[in-house]
Amino acid sequence: MSLSIYLNQLDSHLLTKENWNNNTIGKTVVSYSDDVNMVDFDVALIGVMEQRGNIENDGCGSAPDKIREQLYSLYHRFGKGVRILDMGNVLAGNTYKDTYFALTTVVTELIKREVVPIIIGGSHDLTYANYQAYENLEQVVNLVSIDRSIDLGVINNEITEENFINHIIMHQPNFLFNFSSVGYQSYYVEKEIDAMMERMHFDAYRLGVVRQNIQEMEAIVRNADILSFDVNAIKSSEFSGYAKPNPNGFLSDEICRISRYAGLSDKLTSFGVYNYNPVYDSTRNGAMLLAQMIWYFIEGYRERKGDYPVASKSKYKKYHVAIEKNKEYELIFYKSDSGRWWMEVPHPSDFNSRFVRHQMVPCSYSDYESALNGEVPDRWYQTFQKLA
């Protein structure tokens, strides 16, 4: 299938190899054309020049090439194990739904060929178009959103960056198994949304909780098929490039660490960075931070361990933990040779096979320790409720 009808080729200054130092990403990246065989690549950049879903952030549609300029200047230290393709930019269509369709089509074709899309530019609602690619593939997925708010706003006919999660949840047929909000700040979230997340057995992790024990986020991110990152989650003293600066948020090294966790996950098959606005980034410091964040994602991809769901759980060490407070439950944990942990969640006899990928829940050693102390981990219980 030709994807050129949906894509605009990059500007010549990006494509000219002489503009980039030897061994940089700009020197080694391959630009997409119909003659390129996508299966020869591991990750693919996709720019999106769409901003109609933004709230008071005009300019984010011009973000892709500004991020590329910084990313291309970084050194390709990933060896031959990571081959990078640049698809170019999806231009804004006549309506935002036209843009969604184009992005969904490109992402679908990449995932079918086991190429991981890295979506850059545009507003956060483009996550909806990313999700629709999995609907095309009839794959039930987990979505992790890193954002200062939880975008469960009121549904209306228009999808915006403030309500797109609700549109994903309400869309039929539905292919969303779990949604996790990471790094939200309570003063940006209505109290009713907390109750809504709990009723749906979704996960929400406040910024302070995440920062106090950021290594615990590895298991959360490892459970995702889609990771969607809104730059408003970054502390404004660390980042320029957003219309509404945020005095609290993640530090630069923390978001790079989370990005590397995402790259390391054998389950994760798409990654998006949204809402960067070059209008507010005169020094290009913000673009460089996002470029480094993507660099860490690619480095993580290079270090993937071939763990579940790539490898069979039968190869892992298996641990049985009896829960004394409730004799009905025996929790089963698995540990892979890489040192990573999973919990197996039981399912009813009429179990829907399309949920089988979600029966093994990534966890950490601390979850195993909690079980030894007679406590059922929250992630186990929430998954159990969804499978029941």
N, C-alpha and C positions, 0 to 999 in steps of 0.2 A: 504494500500500500504506500502510495506517495503521500508524504506529509508536507511537502513544500507549499501546498495551497494554504496551509495554516500558519506558515512561518515566514518571517522576514529575515533575510541574510544580514549578518553583522556588518557594521561599518568597516571600511577598508583599514582604518588605523588599528583596529583590533585584529583583523585578519592578516596584516602584514607581519610576517615572521621576523623581519629585520628590526622591528620595534621592541623585541623582547630579548632579554639576555639568554644565553645558552642555558639549557636545563630548567628553565622556568615553565610554568604551566602554559603561558602564552606561546611558548616555542613548541610545545609538544601536543597541545590540544588539537583535535581534528574538528573542522567545521562540517556540519551536516549538509549533505546533498542527496539527491535520489540515488546516486551511485554508491553511497556509503552503506555497508552492511552493518546494521545496528547490533547484531549479535556479537560482533567483534569487540564490543565495548562493555565497560562495567558500570560507569555512571555517566549521566548526561545532564548538562545544564540546560534549563529552559527559562528564558526571560518572558515576563508577561507585562505588557504595557497597558494595563487596565486599572482604573482607579475609581470607577463609578460606585463601587460599594463602600468607599471610604467615608468617614465622618470627619470633616474639617481637616483633611490631610491632602489637599490637591497638590500634585507633584510626585506622588509615589509611583505613578505610572511610568515615570522617566528613570526609574531606579536601575533596571537591569545592567545597562552598559557601564554605569558608574561603579557598580559592584565588580563587574568583570575586569575593568581596568586595574583594580587593586588585586583581584584574585590572579589574574594573568601574570602579575609581577612577582608572585611568590614561587619558590622553587618546587619543582616536581620531585619530591623525595620518596615516592611511593614505588619505585622500581617498575618493572614490566607487569607487575601483578595488578595494576590499576590503569585502565585505559579510559581516557576522558574524551567524551564527545560533546560538542556544543551545538545544540539544535537551533540556535538563533532565538528570535523573539516572536511570541504570539502577539500580533497587533490587536488593539481594541476593535471589536466588531461593531456593526451598526447598533446593536444592543449589547448589554453586558452578558446576556444569555448566549449570544453568538460567540463571545470570547470564551465563556465557560465550555461551550461545545467543542471549540477548537482545542483548548487546553486538555479537556477530558480525552479527546481523541488521541492526542500526542502521548499523553501519559499512559493510556491504555496500551498503545502499541509498544511502548518501551517496557512496561511491566511484563507483557506477554513474552518479550525476548529476554527477560531477566536482566534488564538494564535498570539501575536505580535512578529515577528522575530527581534532580535537585532544582526546585522551582525558586526563582528569584524575582523580586519586584512585584508591584501591584499591592492591592489591599488584602486584608486577612480573609475576607469572604471567598477568595479563590480556593481556599481549602475545600469548599463545597464541590468545586469542579474536580479537584484532585480525588475526593471521595467517590464521585460518580464514575471514575475509571474502574474502581473495584466493583461497582454495581454492574458495569458492562461485563466484567469478568465473573460475576456471580460469586464473589469472594466475601465472606463475612470478616470484618476487620475491627481492629482496635485503633482508636485515634487518641493521640496525646497532643494537647495544645499547651504551649508555654506562653502565658499571657498574663497581664496584670489584672484582667477581668475574666469573667466567664460569660461567653457570648451566647446567652440564652434569652435574648431580648424578645419582645413581642413579635410574633409572626404576622407579616402582612404580605402583600403581593411582591414586594421588593426584598431581595436578599441583600443584607448589608453586613459589614464587619461586626455589628453588634447583635445580630440574630441568626447568623448562619448555622450555628450548632443546633438550634431549634429546628431549622429547616432540614438538617440531616436526620435528626431524630424522628421527625414526623413524616419524612418522605417514605412512600411506599412504591415498590417493595423495599423493606429495610434490610440493610446489610451491615449495620453497626452493632457490634457485640458489646464493646465497652468504650467509654469516653473518660479520659483523665485530664483534669486541669492541674497544671503544675505552676506554682509561683504566683497564684492569685493574691491580691491585696484586698482585704475585707472592705475597706472604705470605697472600693470601686464596684462592690457586688451587693445587690439587694439581699436582705436576709432570707426572703422566700426562695431564692435560688439555691441556698444551702439545703433547704428541705427538699427541693425538687431533685437535686443531685442524689440525696440520700434515698429518696423513694425509688429512683431508677437504678440504684446500686452502682452508681458511678463514683469515681474517685476525685477528690479535690484536696490539694496540698497547698497550704498557705506558704507565702514566701519565706517567712521566718522559720517554719518547720523544715523547708527544703534546704535553706542555707546552713542550718545547724548540723545537718547530717546529709550532705549532698551526695555522698557515695550510695545512699539508699535509693537515689533516683535511678541508678543503673538498672535495677530490676523493673522499675516502672517503664522506663524507656525501652527496655528489652522486650516488653510485652506489646509494643506498638507495631502496627503495620505502617501507619502514617504519623510522622511528627511534623507539627505545624508551629512555627515560631513567629510571634509578633514582637517587633522590636520595642514595643512599649513596655516590655518586661525588663528592659535594661535601665539601670540607674542613669539619670541624665548626666551626671558628672563623669560617667564612663563612655558616654555615647552622644554624638550629635547626629541628627538626621531624622528627627520626629517633630511634628508640629506642636504636640502637647507634651512638653518635657515632664519626666517623672522623677521626683526627688528620691524615691526609693525604688529598689529593683535589684536585679542580679548584677554582679561585678563581671568584668570582661572575662577573667579567667574562669569564672563559674559557667558562663554560657558556652565557652569553648570546651570545657570538661563535659558538659551535658551533650554537646554536639558529637564529641568523640564516643560517648556511650551509645549514641544513636547509630553511628557508623559501625560500631562493634556488633550490633544486634543482627543476627542471621535472619530474624523475622521481619525487620523493617525494610520496606521496599519503596518508600518515597519520603521526601524531605523537602519542606518549604520554608522560606524566609520572607516575611511580608512586612509592608508598611514603612520600609525605609524611604525617606524623602530627601533627595539631594539638595532641594531648595534650602534646607536648614543645616547643611553640612559643607560649609565653605572650605574647611580644611581637609575634607575627605577622610577625616579620622573615623567617622561612622562607617563609611564604605570599607575601610581597611579592617575594622573590627569584624564586620560581617564576612569579609573575604577570609579572614583567619578562622572564623567559626566554620566556614565551609571547608577550609583546608583541614581542620581537625576532624570533621566528619569523614572526609576522604581517607585521612590517615587511619581512622577507626575502621573504615571499610577494608582497608588493606590487611588489618589485623584480625579479621573475622575468624572465629575458631571452628566453624563448622558444627556448632552445637544445635540443639533442637530449635526449629523443626527440620534442620538439614540432616542431623544424625538421629538414629533411633535411640529412644530412652533405654532400650534393653542393654545398651553398652555402659550405662551409668551405674554408680553405686546407689543402692536403694536403702532408704531408712524408714522404718515404721515407728510411729510415735503414738502411743495410746493417750487419749485425753481423759484424765481422771475425772474431771468435772462433768463429763458427758460420755459415758461408756459406749454410747452409740457410735462415736467417731474414732477412727484410727487414721491419723494423717500420714500420708506417704510423701516422702521427700526424695528427690534425686539430685545427685551431684555429679557433674561431668568432669572429665579429665582436666578441663580448663579451670576448675575450681568454682564454677557457677552453679547456682541452686535453682530447683524448680519444686513446686508442689503439684501433686496430682489431685484433681477434684473429681469425686465420683459423680455419676450421672444416672438418671432413671433408665428403666428398661426400654422406653420408647424414645431414647436419645436421638436427636436430629444429627445425622452424620456431618452436616455442614458446620457444626460447632466443634468438631473434634480437635481442631487446631488450638482451641481455647481451653481445653481441659487441663493442659499443662501450663501452670501459671508461674512465670519467673518470680523468684523471690531471692532473699539474701540469707546469709547465715544467721542473722538476728531473728528472722522468722522461724528458723529451725529451733533456735534457743527459746523463743517464746512458746513454741509447741511443747518443748521439754518441760517448761514451767506450767503446763496445763492451759495455755491460752491459745485460742484459735485465731490465727492471723486474719486481719480484716480482709485482705485480698482473697484469701481462701473462701471466707464466708460470702463475700459479694459475688464471686464467681459461682459458688454453689447455688445461690439464690437465682441467678440467671439461667443456670442449667436445669434447675428443678422443674 
